[in-house]
Amino acid sequence: MIDELVLDSVDQRVLGALLEKQTTVPASYPMTLNALRTACNQTSSRDPVTDYDEPLLLERMKSLKERGLVRIVWADRGPRTLKYHQLLDERLSLQPDERALVTVLLLRGPQAPGELKTRTDRLHAFADREEVEAVLRRMAQLPTPLVRELERRPGQHDRRWVHLLGPVAVDQPVAAATPGVDRESVLAAGPAARDAKVVAAYDAVASSYADQLGDELERKPFDRWLLDRVAGLAGPLPVIDVGTGPGHVAAYLARAGAQVTGLDLSPAMVDQARGRFPDVTFSTGSFSNLLRPPAAAGWGAITAWYALVHLADSELSPSVASLARVLAPGGWLALALHRGEAVHHTSELLGHEVDLDFVLHDLDDVLAAVRGAGLVDVEWYLRGPYTGAEVETERLYVLARRP
């Protein structure tokens, strides 16, 4: 993902529509707000089809202008009318062939080179599918890559490509379960014994963890984008970060304007958090019996950044349901997990002896738990690890709202 440039789904549709119309209908470009709404919501050449209203787009254009991605101009004849001009191609220094591919990827999500060849015909004259693929590979090898290639889906001849300008829902197949994977094995001695091992491990590594990973969000633009969203969605309602560790996620939310509390099962981790972020409230406890905040009907948002990675499959649904119950109406749950088909045991972590199991969860199981808790407006995202900053597992993020 382009460092410091993270576009959400609305940003992607707006800028994609502006890029497209600038080339295909230059006589009516720059675009009025009404024309932009029509371009965003058209039912052809768009995936998914949207129904944005003008207030949403007006707010978004203000945000994009503040970020230097859109310029507002006045109509040069007739009534004084505001029009909008995109600056994304300048920001990214896009070549004409790159610009065409970025435009279609923004508007239609992951696509194979053959599809891109057909769908860019009005934007750039690619000689053939092979030329499209050559440009994609060039874009993937830039110092800051613009695109990446996805794994081939069952029954598909070609791999698809996706842009790296922001999160995109990718319907990649879930890999077949590895024989012998038993996520219930973490409960072999019972939940209390598992929790005791977790507390002992994190108490042992707390200082090293805080020293080595306390600044990890600086290297994770997607996480920062999603946490900024959560802080904004919570508004004035209190937020709690469960499994807060050394407190860096809670501190980031606080800097983003949230009224946040951090909660962790490990007393040593809470001590680290309090020492490093004295302006944020931290407490020791389990999210399994989380209560509502004392001065509100519920939490405006609950973040659980890798707080569920030690749970068995059978614990997912009750854990998510218990968190959902203490959300305020309209409150949001945000999860970050490792996605996969494995249980990884480690006896050493950050130079300390531990006895700890990390569970990689199945995408469908996580989504079923979220929807089973009655949460709606479910969004989910997958991303690969940041090289040099994370262990080599695929990350799953879920954002959902209590009605």
N, C-alpha and C positions, 0 to 999 in steps of 0.2 A: 504494500500500500504506500502511496506517495507520502513521504514524511511531511507532517504538518499540513497536509491537504486531505481531509477526510470529508467526502460528500455523502450525505445520507440519501435515501431513495428519492426524496423530493428534489434535492439539489441536482441529483443525477438526471432526473427527467427534465427539469427546467433547462439546465445547460445543454443537454442533448438536443432538446427542441430548438433552442436558439442556434446551436451549431448547424443543425440540419437546415432550418429555414433561411439562414444567412446564405447558404449555397443554392438551395433549390428555388427560393422565391426572393431574390435580392431586391426586387422592386418594392416589396412591402417590409423590408428590414431596414433599421431596427424595428422591433415589434411592440405594439401596444399591449397592455395587460390583458385585454380581451382576446387579442389574437394569440397571445402566449398561452392563455387558458385553453383555447381551442386546439392549439398544437400539442399541448401536454396530454389532453384528454381524447385525442382522436383514436378511433377504434382500429385503424390500420397501422401497421409498422410500429406497434407498441406492445411491450410485454413487461408487466401486466398492463391492462387497461385501467386508467385511473379516472377519478371524478373530483379533481381539485376545484375549490371555489376561489373567487377573487380575493377574499380576505387572507386566505392561506398564502396565495401567491404574492400578494402585496407584502406580507410580512417576510416572506422568503427573499424577495428581491432586495428588501432593505438589508437583510443579513448578508446576502451575496455581495452587495455593494460595499458593505463595511469590510468584507474580506478581500476586496479587490478583484472579484471574479465577474462583476457586472458593472457596466457604466450606464447611467441614466442620461438620456438626451431628450431634447425637445423636438417635436415635429417642425420641419423647416418651412412648412406652408400650411395654410388653413388654421383651424383652432389650435391653441397651444395645448399639445397632448404629450404626455410623458411616454417615452419609448425606451426599450431596453436592449442593450448590446452586450454580448458575452465577451469576456476577456480570458477565458480558460485556455484557448489555443496560444495566446501570448504567454500566459503564465507557465505553460508546459513546453514552450518553444516547439510546437508541433509542426512537422512537415506535412504537406498536403495529403500524402497517403496515410500517414499516422492519424491525421485529423479525421479523415473519413472513417477509419476503423474505430477510433474512440467514440465518434458520434453514434455509430450503430450499436456498439457495445453498451453505451450509456442508455440507449433507448430500448434495447431488446434483450439485455442480459447475455449469458454465455452462449456462444455460437461457434460452429465449426467453420474452417476456412472457406469451404464451398458456399455455405450460407452467407458468409460475409462478402464473398465475391458478388453474389447476386444482389444483396441488399445495399451495397455501396455504389451501384452502377450510376446513380444520379449525383454522387458526391465525388467520385474519383474513378478514372478509367484504369482499373487493374487488368493486365493482360490475361491473367488466368489465376486459377486457384493457388498455384505454386508461388506466384508473386505475392499473393496475400499472405501466405504462410511465411515467406521470407521476411516480409515487413513485420509480422507479428514477432518473429524470433529476434529481429533487430530491436524491437521495442522492449522485449523481455530481457535483453542484455544491456540495456542502458544502465548507467551508474545508479539511477533510481528507476527501477523497472516500471513500465506502464501497464503491462499485461502479464498473465501467466497462463500456462497450459494446464487443463484439468485432466484427471484420469478418464480413460475411455469408459463409457457406460455400456452395460450389456446390450448386445444387439446393434451397437453403433460402430460404423467403420472408422470414423474420424474422431479425434479428440476435439473437445471444445476449448475455447479461450475465453477468459474473463478479464475485465479491466481491474486495476488496482487503485482506483480513485476513491473507493469507499466500499462498504459492505454490500454484497450481492448474495441473495438467497440462491444457493447452488444445489440443485436436486441430484447430488452425487449418490450413487448407490451405496448402501451400507454394506461393508464387506461381510462376507459370510463368517459366522462365528467360528473362532478357532476351537477345534476339538479340545475338550478338557477345561475350558475357561469356566470357572465357578466363582461368580462374584459373591456368593453366600459364604465362601470360605473365610471371609474376614470375621464372621460371627461364630466361628467354630467353638470358641470358648465363651461366647455370649457377648452382648452389647457392652456390658460394664467392663469386661476385660479388654475389649477392643478400645473403648474410650480411655482406659487407663494407659494403654500403650501409646495412644495418640498424645495424651498429655505429657507422658514421660519423654517422648521423642521431641516434642516442640519445646518443652522446658529445657532440654539439653542443648538444643541448637539455637535458642532464641537470640542470643547475642550475635552469633555468626550469621544467622538468617537476616537480622536487621542490618548488619554491616554490609552484607553482600547483595541483598535483594531489596533493601529499603528504598532504593532509587529506581527500581526496575520500570516504573511507569514512564520514565523519561525516554525509554527505548521502545515504547509500545503505543504508537499513535492510535490504533484502533481502540484499545482499552480506554485511553483518555477521551476519545470521541464518545464512547458509550457512557462513560461515567459523567461526562458533561451533560449528556442527554438526560440521564437519570436525575441529576441535581435540578435541572430545569423542570422536569416533569413533576417532581415532588413539590415544587413551589415552597410555600411557607411551612408545610407540614414537616414534622421530624423524620429523619432518615436513620436507619441503623445498618451498619456493616457487620454482618455476622461472620465468624471465622476471620476476624480482622488481622490476626498475626501481629506484626510490628507496627500496624496502624497506618501504613502509607496510603492505602485505598481510602480509609476514612478521612485522612488529612487532605487528600486530593479533593474529595467531595466537599469538605469544609471550605477549601480555597475556591471551589466553584460556586459557593454560596449556600450550600446545604446546612441545615441545622442537624448535625450528625453525631451519632454515638457509635463507638466500636465495642464489639463483644467477642470474647474468645474464651475457649475452654482452658487454655494454658495460662496459668498465673505469670510465668516468666515472660511470655509474649506480651501480656498486658502491661507488665512493668516496663518493657522496652518501649511500647507504644506511648505510655504516659511520660516517660523520660524524653522521648524524641519529639512528641507533639503535645506539649502541656496545655495548649489552648483547646484541645478536643477531649471530650469525656470518654473514658474507656472503663469497662467493667468485665469481670470474670463470670462466665456462665455458659450454658448450652443453649443453642438455638432451638433445640427440640421442645423446650417449654417456654419459649419466648412470650412475654406479655406485651400488651399494648402500652404505648407511652402514657405516663401519668396525666398529661395535660391535653390529650388529643384522642379522637375516636379510633385512631389507628395510625400506623406508620405510613407516611407519604410514599416511602420507597424502602425496600429491603434489598441490599446487595449481598450476594454470597459468592465472593471471588475465590473459587476453589475450596469452599467450605464443605462441599458434598463429596470430595474425592476419596474419603475413607468409608463411605457408606456401601452396604450391600444393595443389590437390586431391590430386595423386598422393603428396604427402608426409604427408597426414593419417594414413592407416593405419599406415605404418611408425613415425611419431612417437609415436602413441598406444601402439602395441605396445611400443616401447622403454621408455616410461614404465611400462607395466603390468608388464614383466618385472622391474623392480627394486622393486616393491611387496612388502611382506611378505604372507604368506597372511592374508587378511582385511583387507588394507590398502585404502585408498580413493584414487581419482583424482577430482579436482574440476577442471572446466574452465569457463572463462568465455570466450565468443567473441562476435563480431558475426555475426548471422544475416542472410542475404540473398543476392542474386544480382548481385554487382558486385565489381569491383576498383577501389578508389579510389586514384588517384595524387595525392600532395601534394608541392609544391616548397617549402612554407613550413609550419613547425610551431612554435607558441609564439614567433613572431618570429624564427626562425632558418631559413636556407636549408637544405633537405634534398632528398633524392631517394629517396622512400619510397613503397611500395605497401602498402595495407591490403586484405586479402582478406576479403570477407563469405562465410561458408561456408553450405552447404546443410544443413538439419537432418538429413535422411536420411543424408547422407554422414558426418556426425559420429557419429550413432548407429551406423552400420554399422562405422565404425572402432573404436568403443568395444566393441561386441559381438564384432567380429572379433578383438580382442585377448584374448578370453576373459573379459572382465569381466561381472559379474552384478549383480543388484539395481539395474538402471539407472534413475535418475530424471532427468528433464529438465524444464526450466522456460523459458518465454519471458517477457520483460517489455519494455515500452517504455522509452525514455530518461527519466531524471529531468530535468524542465524546468529549464534553467539550469545543470545540473551535468554534462551529457554531450552528446556529439554525437548527432545524430538518427538512430540506428540501433537496430534491435531486438536485444536481448541474449539469448543462449542460454547456459544453464547446464546442465552434465551432471555427475552424481555417480554413481559406479559402484564396485563392490568386486571385488577379486581373490579368487576362491574359496579 
